[in-house]
């Protein structure tokens, strides 16, 4: 029988095997253990840019689910909930005495003895986590960063520091974030998502309310102004709200201007003001994300000028409003957006910077999410001028009868939507050469970025 292992001392772990090591959160943990001198190896289904980089860093990665290849003497096995229940190596380890735990369990162990900034929300959390960690690193405050994306400044999703502070992307999938105990917590949104886990939108909200109550006594809670059920958040800690431009929030932006694809603005609080902040990252939602990150830095007592310099030096996060082409002929933007509100923010952000016709290529992620949110996806995509829908990326799911990308397309204005395969999309881009092209989705749409870039640059 597999023993129930509720806790392990991080410092005593000398060898770790990751099942699903190519996941963005899993690879950050793999890098953490490697930085501590542990022997790290893992499995993933296919080779990616990220797994290849892990190998370069000295981490062994295999792509065959073979029990014979699985190391037999590791201290702990870490797996992602996205791994199917039929996975042979995972089931083998469960018959041994080796502890088999989720990524969230390991994060809990790591953060038990550190000061933690935990950033959660249905969307925006990767950018805010990355910018917050960058702020702390750039200003010299220092932190251990566990990111859900690759920070462009450092080309990694993890870094360490001698300062015992951890900045963590708090993942709501599988209720993982409820194992964290923040000193500072940020909640960006509580929109319905992962209904395959939660069942109802109300259950999603309940989880975030519970997350707010995980904040330590004397800690700080920062939430987006206007969230429903805000009166149910933790009342025992300092609680501040933020918003892009609603002056009812505790902190908001003012005097916002755009110049050459960058934003210039002031951040206004009832207690303080930060003038002439410069953000070289597209999307009005990222101005709002910057406000949240700056609030964390201000709470930690970091100097204003250092904060402004750090924001101005932030290069963004890969696949978050990332420019692939930005010249006089074409603009090509890539984004991880896979939820209706993320798509809405993405398209609105593009509109705030450009006046050309917007063509968006979207790859829906998960059959269940497509089924649950089809109308909301269509409402957001209708904000673009032309919509190309690729087939659904299944990830961890089996197909649901009757659910396809057409489930979304039926709710989009007929004349602006096209259902195309990947190959057809490439041919269409080659024949039309759109001036402003946005690529969006959380599946494998990123494998099309270079081919599209080459077509537009030809």
Residue pairs with C-beta under 8 A, 6 or more apart in sequence:
2 94
2 95
2 96
2 97
2 100
3 97
3 99
5 76
5 99
5 101
7 109
8 75
8 76
8 99
8 101
8 109
9 109
10 36
10 109
10 110
11 36
12 75
13 33
13 38
13 75
13 76
14 37
14 38
14 39
14 75
15 38
15 39
15 40
15 71
15 73
15 74
15 75
16 30
16 33
16 38
16 39
16 40
16 41
16 74
16 75
16 76
16 77
16 78
17 41
17 42
17 43
17 70
17 71
17 74
17 76
17 77
17 78
17 93
18 26
18 29
18 30
18 40
18 41
18 42
18 43
18 77
18 78
18 79
19 42
19 43
19 77
19 78
19 79
19 80
19 83
19 87
19 89
19 90
19 93
20 26
20 42
20 43
20 44
20 79
20 80
20 82
20 83
21 27
21 30
21 41
21 42
21 43
21 44
21 51
21 54
21 59
21 61
22 42
22 44
22 45
22 46
22 48
22 50
22 51
22 54
22 61
23 44
23 80
23 82
23 103
24 50
24 147
24 148
24 149
24 150
24 157
25 80
25 103
25 146
25 148
25 169
25 171
26 42
26 78
26 80
26 103
27 50
27 51
27 54
27 157
27 158
28 146
28 147
28 157
28 158
29 78
29 103
29 106
29 107
29 146
29 158
30 40
30 42
30 54
30 59
31 54
31 57
31 59
31 156
31 157
31 158
32 110
32 144
32 146
32 158
32 160
33 40
34 40
34 57
34 58
34 59
35 158
35 160
39 74
40 58
40 59
40 60
41 59
41 60
41 61
41 62
41 71
41 74
42 54
42 59
42 60
42 61
42 62
43 61
43 62
43 63
43 64
43 65
43 70
43 89
44 51
44 61
44 63
45 63
46 63
47 61
47 63
50 150
51 61
54 61
55 61
62 69
65 87
65 88
65 89
66 88
66 89
67 88
67 89
67 92
69 89
70 89
70 92
70 93
72 96
74 98
75 98
75 99
76 98
76 99
76 100
76 101
76 106
77 90
77 93
77 98
77 99
77 100
77 101
78 101
78 102
78 103
78 105
78 106
79 90
79 100
79 101
79 102
79 103
80 102
80 103
81 102
81 173
81 174
81 176
82 395
82 396
83 90
84 396
90 100
93 100
94 100
102 174
102 176
103 176
104 171
104 174
104 176
104 177
104 179
104 180
105 179
107 146
107 168
107 176
107 179
107 180
108 179
108 180
110 144
110 146
110 166
111 166
111 168
111 180
111 181
112 181
113 164
114 144
114 164
114 165
114 166
115 164
115 165
115 166
115 183
116 165
116 166
116 167
116 168
116 180
116 181
116 182
116 183
116 184
117 132
117 143
117 165
117 166
117 167
117 168
117 182
117 183
117 184
117 185
117 186
117 296
118 168
118 170
118 177
118 180
118 182
118 184
118 185
118 186
119 125
119 128
119 129
119 132
119 167
119 168
119 169
119 170
119 185
119 186
119 188
119 292
120 169
120 170
120 171
120 172
120 177
120 185
120 186
120 187
120 188
120 208
120 211
121 128
121 186
121 187
121 188
121 189
121 190
121 208
121 224
122 172
122 188
122 189
122 190
122 191
122 192
122 193
122 204
122 339
122 341
123 188
123 189
123 191
123 337
123 339
123 341
123 342
123 345
124 188
124 189
124 285
124 288
124 289
124 292
124 345
125 148
125 169
125 170
125 186
125 188
126 147
126 148
126 149
126 169
126 317
126 320
126 336
127 149
127 281
127 286
127 289
127 316
127 317
127 320
128 186
128 188
128 289
128 292
128 293
129 145
129 147
129 148
129 167
129 168
129 169
130 145
130 147
130 149
130 151
130 316
130 317
131 289
131 290
131 293
131 311
131 314
132 167
132 186
132 292
132 293
132 296
132 297
133 143
133 145
133 147
133 151
133 159
133 167
134 151
134 153
134 310
134 313
134 314
135 141
135 293
135 294
135 296
135 297
135 302
135 307
135 310
135 311
136 142
136 143
136 161
136 165
136 167
136 297
136 300
136 302
137 143
137 145
137 159
137 161
138 306
138 309
138 310
138 313
139 297
139 302
139 303
139 306
139 307
139 309
139 310
140 306
141 163
141 165
141 297
141 300
141 302
142 161
142 162
142 163
142 165
143 161
143 163
143 165
143 166
143 167
144 158
144 159
144 160
144 161
144 165
144 166
144 167
145 151
145 157
145 158
145 159
145 166
145 167
146 157
146 158
146 166
146 167
146 168
146 169
147 157
147 158
147 169
147 317
148 157
148 169
148 171
149 157
149 317
149 318
149 319
149 320
149 336
150 156
150 157
150 317
150 318
150 319
151 157
151 315
151 317
151 318
152 315
152 316
152 317
152 318
152 322
153 313
153 314
153 315
168 180
170 176
170 177
170 180
170 182
170 185
170 211
171 177
172 193
172 194
172 204
172 207
172 208
172 211
173 194
173 197
174 197
175 197
175 207
177 207
177 211
178 207
178 210
178 211
178 214
180 211
180 214
181 214
181 215
181 216
182 214
182 215
182 216
182 219
183 215
183 216
183 219
183 220
184 215
184 219
184 220
184 221
184 222
184 296
184 299
184 300
185 211
185 212
185 214
185 215
185 219
185 220
185 221
185 222
186 222
186 223
186 292
186 296
187 208
187 211
187 212
187 221
187 222
187 223
187 224
187 227
187 233
188 224
188 289
188 292
189 224
189 227
189 341
190 204
190 205
190 208
190 227
190 228
190 229
191 201
191 204
191 339
191 340
191 341
192 200
192 201
192 204
192 372
192 373
193 204
193 339
193 369
193 373
194 204
195 201
195 204
195 368
195 369
195 372
196 366
196 368
196 397
198 204
198 207
205 228
205 229
209 229
209 232
209 233
212 221
212 223
212 233
212 234
213 233
213 234
215 221
215 234
215 237
216 237
217 236
217 237
218 237
219 237
219 238
220 237
220 238
220 239
220 240
220 299
221 233
221 234
221 237
221 238
221 239
221 240
222 239
222 240
222 241
222 242
222 292
222 295
222 296
222 299
223 230
223 233
223 239
223 240
223 241
223 242
224 241
224 242
224 243
224 288
224 292
225 241
225 242
225 243
225 246
225 248
225 249
225 250
225 252
226 241
226 243
226 246
230 241
233 239
240 250
240 251
240 295
241 249
241 250
241 251
242 249
242 250
242 251
242 252
242 288
242 291
242 292
242 295
243 249
243 251
243 252
243 288
243 291
244 252
244 253
244 284
244 285
244 287
244 288
244 291
245 252
245 253
245 254
245 256
246 252
247 268
250 269
250 270
251 267
251 268
251 269
251 291
251 294
251 295
252 267
252 268
252 291
253 265
253 266
253 267
253 268
253 287
253 288
253 291
254 265
254 266
254 267
254 268
255 264
255 265
255 266
256 263
256 264
256 265
256 287
257 263
257 264
257 265
258 264
258 352
258 353
261 280
261 282
261 326
261 353
262 278
262 279
262 280
263 278
263 279
263 281
263 284
263 286
263 287
264 276
264 277
264 278
265 277
265 279
265 287
266 273
266 274
266 275
266 276
266 277
267 273
267 274
267 277
267 290
267 291
267 294
269 298
272 298
274 294
274 298
274 304
274 307
274 308
276 308
277 290
277 294
277 308
277 311
277 312
278 308
278 311
278 312
279 286
279 287
279 290
279 311
279 312
279 314
280 312
280 314
280 315
280 316
281 314
281 315
281 316
281 321
282 321
282 323
282 333
282 349
282 350
282 353
283 321
283 345
283 346
283 348
283 349
283 350
283 352
284 345
284 348
284 349
284 352
285 345
285 346
285 348
285 349
286 316
286 320
286 321
286 349
290 311
293 311
294 307
294 311
297 307
297 310
298 307
316 322
319 334
319 335
319 336
319 446
320 335
320 336
321 333
321 335
321 346
321 349
322 333
322 334
322 335
323 331
323 332
323 333
324 332
324 333
324 334
324 439
324 449
324 452
324 453
325 331
325 332
325 453
325 456
325 457
326 332
329 435
329 456
330 433
330 434
330 435
330 436
330 437
330 456
330 457
331 354
331 356
331 435
331 436
331 437
332 437
332 438
332 439
332 452
332 453
332 456
333 350
333 437
333 438
333 439
334 438
334 439
334 440
334 446
334 449
335 342
335 346
335 438
335 439
335 440
336 342
336 440
336 441
336 442
337 343
337 345
337 346
337 440
337 441
337 442
338 364
338 365
338 369
338 440
338 441
338 442
338 443
339 369
339 373
340 373
340 376
340 377
340 379
340 380
341 376
341 380
343 360
343 362
343 377
343 380
343 381
343 440
344 379
344 380
344 383
346 438
346 440
347 358
347 360
347 380
347 381
347 383
347 384
347 438
348 383
350 358
350 436
350 438
351 358
351 383
354 436
356 435
356 436
357 385
357 386
357 434
357 435
357 436
358 384
358 385
358 386
358 436
358 438
359 384
359 385
359 386
359 387
359 388
359 432
359 434
359 436
359 437
359 438
360 381
360 384
360 386
360 387
360 388
360 437
360 438
360 439
360 440
361 388
361 390
361 425
361 437
361 438
361 439
361 440
361 445
361 448
361 452
362 377
362 381
362 387
362 388
362 389
362 390
362 440
362 441
363 389
363 390
363 391
363 392
363 393
363 440
363 441
363 442
363 443
363 444
363 445
364 370
364 377
364 389
364 390
364 392
364 393
364 405
364 408
364 441
364 443
365 392
365 393
365 395
365 441
365 442
365 443
366 392
366 393
366 394
366 395
366 396
366 397
367 392
367 394
367 397
367 398
367 399
367 400
367 403
368 397
368 400
370 377
370 392
370 403
370 404
370 405
370 407
370 408
371 400
371 403
371 407
374 407
374 408
374 411
375 411
377 408
377 411
378 408
378 409
378 410
378 411
378 412
379 411
381 387
381 408
381 412
381 417
382 412
382 413
382 416
384 416
384 438
385 416
386 416
386 418
386 434
387 409
387 412
387 416
387 417
387 418
388 417
388 418
388 420
388 425
388 428
389 405
389 406
389 408
389 409
389 417
389 418
389 419
389 420
390 405
390 420
390 421
390 422
390 425
390 441
390 445
391 404
391 405
391 421
391 422
392 403
392 404
392 405
393 441
393 442
393 443
393 444
393 445
395 443
405 419
406 419
409 417
409 419
418 428
420 428
422 448
425 448
426 448
426 451
426 452
426 455
429 437
429 452
429 455
429 456
430 455
433 455
433 456
434 456
437 452
437 456
439 445
439 448
439 449
439 452
